[in-house]
Amino acid sequence: MKVECQDNQLTSLVFRENTALRELYCSDNRLSLLNISGCVDLYRLNCRKNQLASLDIGKIYSCFISIVLKIS
């Protein structure tokens, strides 16, 4: 599953234990909390341009995960 929710005013996202999540694009929001723990098949995450104080990735079993993260 691919979720695209970039360019909004979101302040938190929780996808805990969502084993179907493979790609998450949530850049350009106001996220201070992002929880993707238990999303074991996630392999692409773009969460740049947010206000993240916490990023919980838990255990991700993919051999490769591409994370785009820029802390401002």
PDB file of N, H, CA, C and O in Angstrom:
ATOM      1  N   MET A   1       0.843  -1.164   0.000  1.00  0.00           N
ATOM      2  CA  MET A   1       0.000   0.000   0.000  1.00  0.00           C
ATOM      3  C   MET A   1       0.892   1.232   0.000  1.00  0.00           C
ATOM      4  O   MET A   1       1.936   1.253   0.652  1.00  0.00           O
ATOM      5  N   LYS A   2       0.482   2.237  -0.721  1.00  0.00           N
ATOM      6  H   LYS A   2      -0.366   2.219  -1.250  1.00  0.00           H
ATOM      7  CA  LYS A   2       1.204   3.498  -0.802  1.00  0.00           C
ATOM      8  C   LYS A   2       0.291   4.608  -0.290  1.00  0.00           C
ATOM      9  O   LYS A   2      -0.857   4.723  -0.718  1.00  0.00           O
ATOM     10  N   VAL A   3       0.807   5.424   0.629  1.00  0.00           N
ATOM     11  H   VAL A   3       1.740   5.331   0.977  1.00  0.00           H
ATOM     12  CA  VAL A   3       0.038   6.548   1.176  1.00  0.00           C
ATOM     13  C   VAL A   3       0.760   7.838   0.823  1.00  0.00           C
ATOM     14  O   VAL A   3       1.948   8.001   1.103  1.00  0.00           O
ATOM     15  N   GLU A   4       0.027   8.743   0.209  1.00  0.00           N
ATOM     16  H   GLU A   4      -0.937   8.610  -0.018  1.00  0.00           H
ATOM     17  CA  GLU A   4       0.556  10.057  -0.143  1.00  0.00           C
ATOM     18  C   GLU A   4      -0.304  11.118   0.544  1.00  0.00           C
ATOM     19  O   GLU A   4      -1.474  11.295   0.205  1.00  0.00           O
ATOM     20  N   CYS A   5       0.282  11.810   1.499  1.00  0.00           N
ATOM     21  H   CYS A   5       1.232  11.666   1.774  1.00  0.00           H
ATOM     22  CA  CYS A   5      -0.451  12.839   2.239  1.00  0.00           C
ATOM     23  C   CYS A   5       0.409  14.090   2.424  1.00  0.00           C
ATOM     24  O   CYS A   5       0.275  14.812   3.412  1.00  0.00           O
ATOM     25  N   GLN A   6       1.284  14.327   1.463  1.00  0.00           N
ATOM     26  H   GLN A   6       1.393  13.740   0.661  1.00  0.00           H
ATOM     27  CA  GLN A   6       2.160  15.480   1.539  1.00  0.00           C
ATOM     28  C   GLN A   6       1.399  16.779   1.257  1.00  0.00           C
ATOM     29  O   GLN A   6       0.305  16.772   0.693  1.00  0.00           O
ATOM     30  N   ASP A   7       2.017  17.895   1.669  1.00  0.00           N
ATOM     31  H   ASP A   7       2.905  17.900   2.128  1.00  0.00           H
ATOM     32  CA  ASP A   7       1.468  19.231   1.433  1.00  0.00           C
ATOM     33  C   ASP A   7       0.105  19.446   2.091  1.00  0.00           C
ATOM     34  O   ASP A   7      -0.823  19.952   1.461  1.00  0.00           O
ATOM     35  N   ASN A   8      -0.005  19.067   3.339  1.00  0.00           N
ATOM     36  H   ASN A   8       0.750  18.656   3.851  1.00  0.00           H
ATOM     37  CA  ASN A   8      -1.200  19.307   4.133  1.00  0.00           C
ATOM     38  C   ASN A   8      -0.784  20.012   5.418  1.00  0.00           C
ATOM     39  O   ASN A   8       0.333  20.522   5.510  1.00  0.00           O
ATOM     40  N   GLN A   9      -1.643  20.047   6.382  1.00  0.00           N
ATOM     41  H   GLN A   9      -2.550  19.633   6.308  1.00  0.00           H
ATOM     42  CA  GLN A   9      -1.331  20.655   7.673  1.00  0.00           C
ATOM     43  C   GLN A   9      -1.376  19.605   8.785  1.00  0.00           C
ATOM     44  O   GLN A   9      -1.721  19.923   9.923  1.00  0.00           O
ATOM     45  N   LEU A  10      -1.031  18.361   8.462  1.00  0.00           N
ATOM     46  H   LEU A  10      -0.751  18.102   7.537  1.00  0.00           H
ATOM     47  CA  LEU A  10      -1.096  17.265   9.423  1.00  0.00           C
ATOM     48  C   LEU A  10      -0.094  17.477  10.552  1.00  0.00           C
ATOM     49  O   LEU A  10       1.030  17.917  10.312  1.00  0.00           O
ATOM     50  N   THR A  11      -0.500  17.166  11.783  1.00  0.00           N
ATOM     51  H   THR A  11      -1.413  16.808  11.977  1.00  0.00           H
ATOM     52  CA  THR A  11       0.387  17.322  12.934  1.00  0.00           C
ATOM     53  C   THR A  11       0.864  15.982  13.503  1.00  0.00           C
ATOM     54  O   THR A  11       1.880  15.940  14.197  1.00  0.00           O
ATOM     55  N   SER A  12       0.154  14.894  13.224  1.00  0.00           N
ATOM     56  H   SER A  12      -0.671  14.927  12.660  1.00  0.00           H
ATOM     57  CA  SER A  12       0.605  13.578  13.662  1.00  0.00           C
ATOM     58  C   SER A  12       0.053  12.500  12.733  1.00  0.00           C
ATOM     59  O   SER A  12      -1.034  12.627  12.170  1.00  0.00           O
ATOM     60  N   LEU A  13       0.843  11.433  12.595  1.00  0.00           N
ATOM     61  H   LEU A  13       1.726  11.330  13.052  1.00  0.00           H
ATOM     62  CA  LEU A  13       0.430  10.269  11.820  1.00  0.00           C
ATOM     63  C   LEU A  13       0.822   9.021  12.591  1.00  0.00           C
ATOM     64  O   LEU A  13       1.941   8.908  13.091  1.00  0.00           O
ATOM     65  N   VAL A  14      -0.119   8.081  12.678  1.00  0.00           N
ATOM     66  H   VAL A  14      -1.028   8.172  12.271  1.00  0.00           H
ATOM     67  CA  VAL A  14       0.156   6.811  13.351  1.00  0.00           C
ATOM     68  C   VAL A  14      -0.295   5.687  12.424  1.00  0.00           C
ATOM     69  O   VAL A  14      -1.477   5.571  12.102  1.00  0.00           O
ATOM     70  N   PHE A  15       0.646   4.874  12.006  1.00  0.00           N
ATOM     71  H   PHE A  15       1.606   4.969  12.268  1.00  0.00           H
ATOM     72  CA  PHE A  15       0.384   3.709  11.168  1.00  0.00           C
ATOM     73  C   PHE A  15       0.872   2.448  11.861  1.00  0.00           C
ATOM     74  O   PHE A  15       1.281   1.497  11.197  1.00  0.00           O
ATOM     75  N   ARG A  16       0.835   2.428  13.146  1.00  0.00           N
ATOM     76  H   ARG A  16       0.502   3.201  13.686  1.00  0.00           H
ATOM     77  CA  ARG A  16       1.344   1.320  13.957  1.00  0.00           C
ATOM     78  C   ARG A  16       0.751  -0.016  13.521  1.00  0.00           C
ATOM     79  O   ARG A  16      -0.462  -0.158  13.372  1.00  0.00           O
ATOM     80  N   GLU A  17       1.640  -0.996  13.321  1.00  0.00           N
ATOM     81  H   GLU A  17       2.626  -0.880  13.443  1.00  0.00           H
ATOM     82  CA  GLU A  17       1.251  -2.377  12.989  1.00  0.00           C
ATOM     83  C   GLU A  17       0.520  -2.500  11.650  1.00  0.00           C
ATOM     84  O   GLU A  17      -0.249  -3.442  11.459  1.00  0.00           O
ATOM     85  N   ASN A  18       0.743  -1.580  10.733  1.00  0.00           N
ATOM     86  H   ASN A  18       1.368  -0.815  10.889  1.00  0.00           H
ATOM     87  CA  ASN A  18       0.121  -1.663   9.419  1.00  0.00           C
ATOM     88  C   ASN A  18       1.073  -2.411   8.488  1.00  0.00           C
ATOM     89  O   ASN A  18       1.960  -1.815   7.876  1.00  0.00           O
ATOM     90  N   THR A  19       0.876  -3.714   8.391  1.00  0.00           N
ATOM     91  H   THR A  19       0.156  -4.198   8.888  1.00  0.00           H
ATOM     92  CA  THR A  19       1.803  -4.540   7.618  1.00  0.00           C
ATOM     93  C   THR A  19       1.637  -4.375   6.113  1.00  0.00           C
ATOM     94  O   THR A  19       2.473  -4.867   5.355  1.00  0.00           O
ATOM     95  N   ALA A  20       0.597  -3.705   5.660  1.00  0.00           N
ATOM     96  H   ALA A  20      -0.082  -3.306   6.275  1.00  0.00           H
ATOM     97  CA  ALA A  20       0.399  -3.485   4.230  1.00  0.00           C
ATOM     98  C   ALA A  20       1.122  -2.235   3.727  1.00  0.00           C
ATOM     99  O   ALA A  20       1.277  -2.057   2.519  1.00  0.00           O
ATOM    100  N   LEU A  21       1.559  -1.379   4.631  1.00  0.00           N
ATOM    101  H   LEU A  21       1.433  -1.524   5.613  1.00  0.00           H
ATOM    102  CA  LEU A  21       2.191  -0.114   4.237  1.00  0.00           C
ATOM    103  C   LEU A  21       3.574  -0.375   3.661  1.00  0.00           C
ATOM    104  O   LEU A  21       4.436  -0.935   4.338  1.00  0.00           O
ATOM    105  N   ARG A  22       3.790   0.033   2.401  1.00  0.00           N
ATOM    106  H   ARG A  22       3.090   0.487   1.851  1.00  0.00           H
ATOM    107  CA  ARG A  22       5.083  -0.148   1.734  1.00  0.00           C
ATOM    108  C   ARG A  22       5.756   1.188   1.445  1.00  0.00           C
ATOM    109  O   ARG A  22       6.983   1.283   1.475  1.00  0.00           O
ATOM    110  N   GLU A  23       4.961   2.222   1.165  1.00  0.00           N
ATOM    111  H   GLU A  23       3.964   2.144   1.141  1.00  0.00           H
ATOM    112  CA  GLU A  23       5.511   3.536   0.854  1.00  0.00           C
ATOM    113  C   GLU A  23       4.693   4.602   1.574  1.00  0.00           C
ATOM    114  O   GLU A  23       3.463   4.552   1.588  1.00  0.00           O
ATOM    115  N   LEU A  24       5.392   5.567   2.173  1.00  0.00           N
ATOM    116  H   LEU A  24       6.391   5.607   2.161  1.00  0.00           H
ATOM    117  CA  LEU A  24       4.718   6.667   2.868  1.00  0.00           C
ATOM    118  C   LEU A  24       5.390   7.974   2.483  1.00  0.00           C
ATOM    119  O   LEU A  24       6.586   8.162   2.702  1.00  0.00           O
ATOM    120  N   TYR A  25       4.610   8.863   1.913  1.00  0.00           N
ATOM    121  H   TYR A  25       3.638   8.710   1.735  1.00  0.00           H
ATOM    122  CA  TYR A  25       5.073  10.187   1.508  1.00  0.00           C
ATOM    123  C   TYR A  25       4.271  11.219   2.302  1.00  0.00           C
ATOM    124  O   TYR A  25       3.100  11.466   2.016  1.00  0.00           O
ATOM    125  N   CYS A  26       4.917  11.811   3.295  1.00  0.00           N
ATOM    126  H   CYS A  26       5.868  11.610   3.528  1.00  0.00           H
ATOM    127  CA  CYS A  26       4.206  12.745   4.174  1.00  0.00           C
ATOM    128  C   CYS A  26       5.004  14.038   4.375  1.00  0.00           C
ATOM    129  O   CYS A  26       4.947  14.648   5.443  1.00  0.00           O
ATOM    130  N   SER A  27       5.735  14.444   3.361  1.00  0.00           N
ATOM    131  H   SER A  27       5.782  13.949   2.494  1.00  0.00           H
ATOM    132  CA  SER A  27       6.548  15.654   3.462  1.00  0.00           C
ATOM    133  C   SER A  27       5.683  16.912   3.440  1.00  0.00           C
ATOM    134  O   SER A  27       4.514  16.876   3.054  1.00  0.00           O
ATOM    135  N   ASP A  28       6.282  18.017   3.860  1.00  0.00           N
ATOM    136  H   ASP A  28       7.231  18.045   4.173  1.00  0.00           H
ATOM    137  CA  ASP A  28       5.631  19.330   3.801  1.00  0.00           C
ATOM    138  C   ASP A  28       4.325  19.388   4.587  1.00  0.00           C
ATOM    139  O   ASP A  28       3.296  19.829   4.076  1.00  0.00           O
ATOM    140  N   ASN A  29       4.385  18.941   5.820  1.00  0.00           N
ATOM    141  H   ASN A  29       5.221  18.583   6.235  1.00  0.00           H
ATOM    142  CA  ASN A  29       3.266  19.038   6.747  1.00  0.00           C
ATOM    143  C   ASN A  29       3.756  19.743   8.008  1.00  0.00           C
ATOM    144  O   ASN A  29       4.773  20.437   7.983  1.00  0.00           O
ATOM    145  N   ARG A  30       3.038  19.565   9.099  1.00  0.00           N
ATOM    146  H   ARG A  30       2.212  19.001   9.120  1.00  0.00           H
ATOM    147  CA  ARG A  30       3.451  20.086  10.402  1.00  0.00           C
ATOM    148  C   ARG A  30       3.647  18.949  11.402  1.00  0.00           C
ATOM    149  O   ARG A  30       3.415  19.119  12.599  1.00  0.00           O
ATOM    150  N   LEU A  31       4.066  17.812  10.914  1.00  0.00           N
ATOM    151  H   LEU A  31       4.254  17.674   9.941  1.00  0.00           H
ATOM    152  CA  LEU A  31       4.180  16.628  11.755  1.00  0.00           C
ATOM    153  C   LEU A  31       5.190  16.825  12.875  1.00  0.00           C
ATOM    154  O   LEU A  31       6.346  17.176  12.639  1.00  0.00           O
ATOM    155  N   SER A  32       4.732  16.594  14.094  1.00  0.00           N
ATOM    156  H   SER A  32       3.793  16.309  14.286  1.00  0.00           H
ATOM    157  CA  SER A  32       5.654  16.547  15.229  1.00  0.00           C
ATOM    158  C   SER A  32       5.775  15.109  15.734  1.00  0.00           C
ATOM    159  O   SER A  32       6.689  14.797  16.498  1.00  0.00           O
ATOM    160  N   LEU A  33       4.858  14.231  15.313  1.00  0.00           N
ATOM    161  H   LEU A  33       4.115  14.485  14.693  1.00  0.00           H
ATOM    162  CA  LEU A  33       4.871  12.821  15.698  1.00  0.00           C
ATOM    163  C   LEU A  33       4.591  11.966  14.475  1.00  0.00           C
ATOM    164  O   LEU A  33       3.627  12.199  13.746  1.00  0.00           O
ATOM    165  N   LEU A  34       5.441  10.977  14.259  1.00  0.00           N
ATOM    166  H   LEU A  34       6.224  10.787  14.851  1.00  0.00           H
ATOM    167  CA  LEU A  34       5.238   9.991  13.200  1.00  0.00           C
ATOM    168  C   LEU A  34       5.577   8.634  13.780  1.00  0.00           C
ATOM    169  O   LEU A  34       6.715   8.391  14.181  1.00  0.00           O
ATOM    170  N   ASN A  35       4.584   7.742  13.827  1.00  0.00           N
ATOM    171  H   ASN A  35       3.660   7.939  13.501  1.00  0.00           H
ATOM    172  CA  ASN A  35       4.782   6.407  14.382  1.00  0.00           C
ATOM    173  C   ASN A  35       4.479   5.383  13.296  1.00  0.00           C
ATOM    174  O   ASN A  35       3.335   5.230  12.866  1.00  0.00           O
ATOM    175  N   ILE A  36       5.517   4.692  12.864  1.00  0.00           N
ATOM    176  H   ILE A  36       6.446   4.816  13.212  1.00  0.00           H
ATOM    177  CA  ILE A  36       5.353   3.636  11.862  1.00  0.00           C
ATOM    178  C   ILE A  36       5.907   2.315  12.393  1.00  0.00           C
ATOM    179  O   ILE A  36       6.307   1.442  11.622  1.00  0.00           O
ATOM    180  N   SER A  37       5.925   2.183  13.706  1.00  0.00           N
ATOM    181  H   SER A  37       5.600   2.892  14.332  1.00  0.00           H
ATOM    182  CA  SER A  37       6.430   0.946  14.311  1.00  0.00           C
ATOM    183  C   SER A  37       5.524  -0.221  13.925  1.00  0.00           C
ATOM    184  O   SER A  37       4.298  -0.104  13.937  1.00  0.00           O
ATOM    185  N   GLY A  38       6.134  -1.321  13.590  1.00  0.00           N
ATOM    186  H   GLY A  38       7.130  -1.416  13.580  1.00  0.00           H
ATOM    187  CA  GLY A  38       5.375  -2.501  13.197  1.00  0.00           C
ATOM    188  C   GLY A  38       5.019  -2.537  11.726  1.00  0.00           C
ATOM    189  O   GLY A  38       4.403  -3.501  11.270  1.00  0.00           O
ATOM    190  N   CYS A  39       5.385  -1.522  10.974  1.00  0.00           N
ATOM    191  H   CYS A  39       5.885  -0.739  11.343  1.00  0.00           H
ATOM    192  CA  CYS A  39       5.158  -1.510   9.526  1.00  0.00           C
ATOM    193  C   CYS A  39       6.336  -2.228   8.875  1.00  0.00           C
ATOM    194  O   CYS A  39       7.204  -1.608   8.261  1.00  0.00           O
ATOM    195  N   VAL A  40       6.344  -3.530   9.023  1.00  0.00           N
ATOM    196  H   VAL A  40       5.639  -4.034   9.522  1.00  0.00           H
ATOM    197  CA  VAL A  40       7.521  -4.333   8.713  1.00  0.00           C
ATOM    198  C   VAL A  40       7.896  -4.367   7.234  1.00  0.00           C
ATOM    199  O   VAL A  40       9.039  -4.684   6.906  1.00  0.00           O
ATOM    200  N   ASP A  41       6.976  -4.054   6.344  1.00  0.00           N
ATOM    201  H   ASP A  41       6.047  -3.797   6.611  1.00  0.00           H
ATOM    202  CA  ASP A  41       7.276  -4.083   4.917  1.00  0.00           C
ATOM    203  C   ASP A  41       7.518  -2.704   4.327  1.00  0.00           C
ATOM    204  O   ASP A  41       7.655  -2.569   3.112  1.00  0.00           O
ATOM    205  N   LEU A  42       7.572  -1.688   5.160  1.00  0.00           N
ATOM    206  H   LEU A  42       7.460  -1.798   6.148  1.00  0.00           H
ATOM    207  CA  LEU A  42       7.832  -0.340   4.675  1.00  0.00           C
ATOM    208  C   LEU A  42       9.233  -0.271   4.089  1.00  0.00           C
ATOM    209  O   LEU A  42      10.198  -0.682   4.733  1.00  0.00           O
ATOM    210  N   TYR A  43       9.349   0.244   2.876  1.00  0.00           N
ATOM    211  H   TYR A  43       8.565   0.577   2.353  1.00  0.00           H
ATOM    212  CA  TYR A  43      10.678   0.378   2.300  1.00  0.00           C
ATOM    213  C   TYR A  43      10.961   1.786   1.796  1.00  0.00           C
ATOM    214  O   TYR A  43      12.104   2.084   1.451  1.00  0.00           O
ATOM    215  N   ARG A  44       9.960   2.665   1.739  1.00  0.00           N
ATOM    216  H   ARG A  44       9.031   2.424   2.020  1.00  0.00           H
ATOM    217  CA  ARG A  44      10.228   4.030   1.312  1.00  0.00           C
ATOM    218  C   ARG A  44       9.450   4.994   2.194  1.00  0.00           C
ATOM    219  O   ARG A  44       8.236   4.868   2.356  1.00  0.00           O
ATOM    220  N   LEU A  45      10.171   5.963   2.764  1.00  0.00           N
ATOM    221  H   LEU A  45      11.157   6.065   2.632  1.00  0.00           H
ATOM    222  CA  LEU A  45       9.574   6.959   3.647  1.00  0.00           C
ATOM    223  C   LEU A  45      10.146   8.329   3.308  1.00  0.00           C
ATOM    224  O   LEU A  45      11.361   8.521   3.335  1.00  0.00           O
ATOM    225  N   ASN A  46       9.280   9.273   2.993  1.00  0.00           N
ATOM    226  H   ASN A  46       8.292   9.117   2.971  1.00  0.00           H
ATOM    227  CA  ASN A  46       9.696  10.652   2.768  1.00  0.00           C
ATOM    228  C   ASN A  46       8.942  11.517   3.754  1.00  0.00           C
ATOM    229  O   ASN A  46       7.738  11.733   3.611  1.00  0.00           O
ATOM    230  N   CYS A  47       9.655  12.013   4.761  1.00  0.00           N
ATOM    231  H   CYS A  47      10.633  11.837   4.877  1.00  0.00           H
ATOM    232  CA  CYS A  47       9.015  12.839   5.786  1.00  0.00           C
ATOM    233  C   CYS A  47       9.765  14.161   5.978  1.00  0.00           C
ATOM    234  O   CYS A  47       9.800  14.714   7.077  1.00  0.00           O
ATOM    235  N   ARG A  48      10.353  14.648   4.911  1.00  0.00           N
ATOM    236  H   ARG A  48      10.325  14.200   4.018  1.00  0.00           H
ATOM    237  CA  ARG A  48      11.107  15.903   5.012  1.00  0.00           C
ATOM    238  C   ARG A  48      10.166  17.091   5.178  1.00  0.00           C
ATOM    239  O   ARG A  48       8.971  17.010   4.896  1.00  0.00           O
ATOM    240  N   LYS A  49      10.732  18.173   5.635  1.00  0.00           N
ATOM    241  H   LYS A  49      11.703  18.239   5.864  1.00  0.00           H
ATOM    242  CA  LYS A  49      10.012  19.431   5.837  1.00  0.00           C
ATOM    243  C   LYS A  49       8.816  19.268   6.763  1.00  0.00           C
ATOM    244  O   LYS A  49       7.680  19.581   6.404  1.00  0.00           O
ATOM    245  N   ASN A  50       9.096  18.772   7.960  1.00  0.00           N
ATOM    246  H   ASN A  50      10.018  18.518   8.252  1.00  0.00           H
ATOM    247  CA  ASN A  50       8.123  18.661   9.033  1.00  0.00           C
ATOM    248  C   ASN A  50       8.759  19.201  10.307  1.00  0.00           C
ATOM    249  O   ASN A  50       9.869  19.731  10.279  1.00  0.00           O
ATOM    250  N   GLN A  51       8.060  19.064  11.406  1.00  0.00           N
ATOM    251  H   GLN A  51       7.158  18.633  11.429  1.00  0.00           H
ATOM    252  CA  GLN A  51       8.561  19.539  12.695  1.00  0.00           C
ATOM    253  C   GLN A  51       8.690  18.358  13.651  1.00  0.00           C
ATOM    254  O   GLN A  51       8.248  18.428  14.797  1.00  0.00           O
ATOM    255  N   LEU A  52       9.288  17.292  13.184  1.00  0.00           N
ATOM    256  H   LEU A  52       9.647  17.234  12.253  1.00  0.00           H
ATOM    257  CA  LEU A  52       9.338  16.043  13.941  1.00  0.00           C
ATOM    258  C   LEU A  52      10.138  16.169  15.229  1.00  0.00           C
ATOM    259  O   LEU A  52      11.314  16.532  15.228  1.00  0.00           O
ATOM    260  N   ALA A  53       9.467  15.859  16.314  1.00  0.00           N
ATOM    261  H   ALA A  53       8.512  15.564  16.315  1.00  0.00           H
ATOM    262  CA  ALA A  53      10.119  15.750  17.614  1.00  0.00           C
ATOM    263  C   ALA A  53      10.327  14.275  17.937  1.00  0.00           C
ATOM    264  O   ALA A  53      11.170  13.925  18.763  1.00  0.00           O
ATOM    265  N   SER A  54       9.543  13.401  17.271  1.00  0.00           N
ATOM    266  H   SER A  54       8.858  13.686  16.600  1.00  0.00           H
ATOM    267  CA  SER A  54       9.613  11.972  17.523  1.00  0.00           C
ATOM    268  C   SER A  54       9.342  11.212  16.232  1.00  0.00           C
ATOM    269  O   SER A  54       8.406  11.520  15.495  1.00  0.00           O
ATOM    270  N   LEU A  55      10.176  10.222  15.978  1.00  0.00           N
ATOM    271  H   LEU A  55      10.936   9.972  16.577  1.00  0.00           H
ATOM    272  CA  LEU A  55       9.995   9.343  14.825  1.00  0.00           C
ATOM    273  C   LEU A  55      10.219   7.921  15.309  1.00  0.00           C
ATOM    274  O   LEU A  55      11.353   7.520  15.570  1.00  0.00           O
ATOM    275  N   ASP A  56       9.140   7.160  15.428  1.00  0.00           N
ATOM    276  H   ASP A  56       8.219   7.487  15.216  1.00  0.00           H
ATOM    277  CA  ASP A  56       9.212   5.785  15.930  1.00  0.00           C
ATOM    278  C   ASP A  56       9.091   4.836  14.748  1.00  0.00           C
ATOM    279  O   ASP A  56       8.001   4.646  14.208  1.00  0.00           O
ATOM    280  N   ILE A  57      10.219   4.234  14.340  1.00  0.00           N
ATOM    281  H   ILE A  57      11.105   4.388  14.779  1.00  0.00           H
ATOM    282  CA  ILE A  57      10.162   3.286  13.231  1.00  0.00           C
ATOM    283  C   ILE A  57      10.123   1.845  13.720  1.00  0.00           C
ATOM    284  O   ILE A  57       9.893   0.931  12.928  1.00  0.00           O
ATOM    285  N   GLY A  58      10.343   1.631  14.998  1.00  0.00           N
ATOM    286  H   GLY A  58      10.531   2.373  15.641  1.00  0.00           H
ATOM    287  CA  GLY A  58      10.270   0.277  15.542  1.00  0.00           C
ATOM    288  C   GLY A  58      11.139  -0.684  14.765  1.00  0.00           C
ATOM    289  O   GLY A  58      12.266  -0.347  14.402  1.00  0.00           O
ATOM    290  N   LYS A  59      10.637  -1.868  14.505  1.00  0.00           N
ATOM    291  H   LYS A  59       9.722  -2.142  14.799  1.00  0.00           H
ATOM    292  CA  LYS A  59      11.367  -2.887  13.744  1.00  0.00           C
ATOM    293  C   LYS A  59      10.847  -2.904  12.314  1.00  0.00           C
ATOM    294  O   LYS A  59       9.670  -3.169  12.069  1.00  0.00           O
ATOM    295  N   ILE A  60      11.729  -2.622  11.387  1.00  0.00           N
ATOM    296  H   ILE A  60      12.685  -2.406  11.585  1.00  0.00           H
ATOM    297  CA  ILE A  60      11.397  -2.707   9.968  1.00  0.00           C
ATOM    298  C   ILE A  60      12.295  -3.785   9.386  1.00  0.00           C
ATOM    299  O   ILE A  60      13.519  -3.702   9.488  1.00  0.00           O
ATOM    300  N   TYR A  61      11.691  -4.791   8.776  1.00  0.00           N
ATOM    301  H   TYR A  61      10.697  -4.858   8.693  1.00  0.00           H
ATOM    302  CA  TYR A  61      12.435  -5.964   8.340  1.00  0.00           C
ATOM    303  C   TYR A  61      12.929  -5.898   6.907  1.00  0.00           C
ATOM    304  O   TYR A  61      13.617  -6.810   6.448  1.00  0.00           O
ATOM    305  N   SER A  62      12.591  -4.835   6.193  1.00  0.00           N
ATOM    306  H   SER A  62      12.032  -4.094   6.566  1.00  0.00           H
ATOM    307  CA  SER A  62      13.062  -4.726   4.813  1.00  0.00           C
ATOM    308  C   SER A  62      14.587  -4.698   4.793  1.00  0.00           C
ATOM    309  O   SER A  62      15.222  -4.181   5.712  1.00  0.00           O
ATOM    310  N   CYS A  63      15.152  -5.250   3.756  1.00  0.00           N
ATOM    311  H   CYS A  63      14.636  -5.670   3.009  1.00  0.00           H
ATOM    312  CA  CYS A  63      16.605  -5.227   3.613  1.00  0.00           C
ATOM    313  C   CYS A  63      17.108  -3.813   3.384  1.00  0.00           C
ATOM    314  O   CYS A  63      18.238  -3.481   3.743  1.00  0.00           O
ATOM    315  N   PHE A  64      16.278  -2.994   2.795  1.00  0.00           N
ATOM    316  H   PHE A  64      15.360  -3.263   2.504  1.00  0.00           H
ATOM    317  CA  PHE A  64      16.668  -1.630   2.470  1.00  0.00           C
ATOM    318  C   PHE A  64      15.490  -0.716   2.737  1.00  0.00           C
ATOM    319  O   PHE A  64      14.369  -1.002   2.314  1.00  0.00           O
ATOM    320  N   ILE A  65      15.732   0.365   3.426  1.00  0.00           N
ATOM    321  H   ILE A  65      16.642   0.597   3.769  1.00  0.00           H
ATOM    322  CA  ILE A  65      14.699   1.384   3.590  1.00  0.00           C
ATOM    323  C   ILE A  65      15.311   2.724   3.204  1.00  0.00           C
ATOM    324  O   ILE A  65      16.384   3.104   3.672  1.00  0.00           O
ATOM    325  N   SER A  66      14.607   3.408   2.354  1.00  0.00           N
ATOM    326  H   SER A  66      13.735   3.099   1.973  1.00  0.00           H
ATOM    327  CA  SER A  66      15.052   4.712   1.903  1.00  0.00           C
ATOM    328  C   SER A  66      14.279   5.756   2.709  1.00  0.00           C
ATOM    329  O   SER A  66      13.057   5.859   2.596  1.00  0.00           O
ATOM    330  N   ILE A  67      14.995   6.523   3.517  1.00  0.00           N
ATOM    331  H   ILE A  67      15.987   6.440   3.609  1.00  0.00           H
ATOM    332  CA  ILE A  67      14.359   7.547   4.341  1.00  0.00           C
ATOM    333  C   ILE A  67      14.872   8.906   3.908  1.00  0.00           C
ATOM    334  O   ILE A  67      16.078   9.149   3.888  1.00  0.00           O
ATOM    335  N   VAL A  68      13.955   9.780   3.566  1.00  0.00           N
ATOM    336  H   VAL A  68      12.975   9.582   3.583  1.00  0.00           H
ATOM    337  CA  VAL A  68      14.315  11.153   3.263  1.00  0.00           C
ATOM    338  C   VAL A  68      13.820  11.985   4.436  1.00  0.00           C
ATOM    339  O   VAL A  68      12.617  12.092   4.674  1.00  0.00           O
ATOM    340  N   LEU A  69      14.758  12.570   5.161  1.00  0.00           N
ATOM    341  H   LEU A  69      15.736  12.484   4.967  1.00  0.00           H
ATOM    342  CA  LEU A  69      14.426  13.303   6.375  1.00  0.00           C
ATOM    343  C   LEU A  69      15.323  14.513   6.465  1.00  0.00           C
ATOM    344  O   LEU A  69      16.548  14.394   6.440  1.00  0.00           O
ATOM    345  N   LYS A  70      14.718  15.670   6.568  1.00  0.00           N
ATOM    346  H   LYS A  70      13.723  15.766   6.588  1.00  0.00           H
ATOM    347  CA  LYS A  70      15.485  16.889   6.758  1.00  0.00           C
ATOM    348  C   LYS A  70      14.912  17.587   7.985  1.00  0.00           C
ATOM    349  O   LYS A  70      13.742  17.967   8.004  1.00  0.00           O
ATOM    350  N   ILE A  71      15.731  17.747   8.989  1.00  0.00           N
ATOM    351  H   ILE A  71      16.682  17.438   8.973  1.00  0.00           H
ATOM    352  CA  ILE A  71      15.285  18.406  10.205  1.00  0.00           C
ATOM    353  C   ILE A  71      15.563  19.888  10.079  1.00  0.00           C
ATOM    354  O   ILE A  71      16.698  20.305   9.850  1.00  0.00           O
ATOM    355  N   SER A  72      14.493  20.696  10.233  1.00  0.00           N
ATOM    356  H   SER A  72      13.570  20.358  10.419  1.00  0.00           H
ATOM    357  CA  SER A  72      14.684  22.139  10.107  1.00  0.00           C
ATOM    358  C   SER A  72      14.795  22.808  11.449  1.00  0.00           C
ATOM    359  O   SER A  72      14.959  24.026  11.519  1.00  0.00           O
TER     360      SER A  72
END
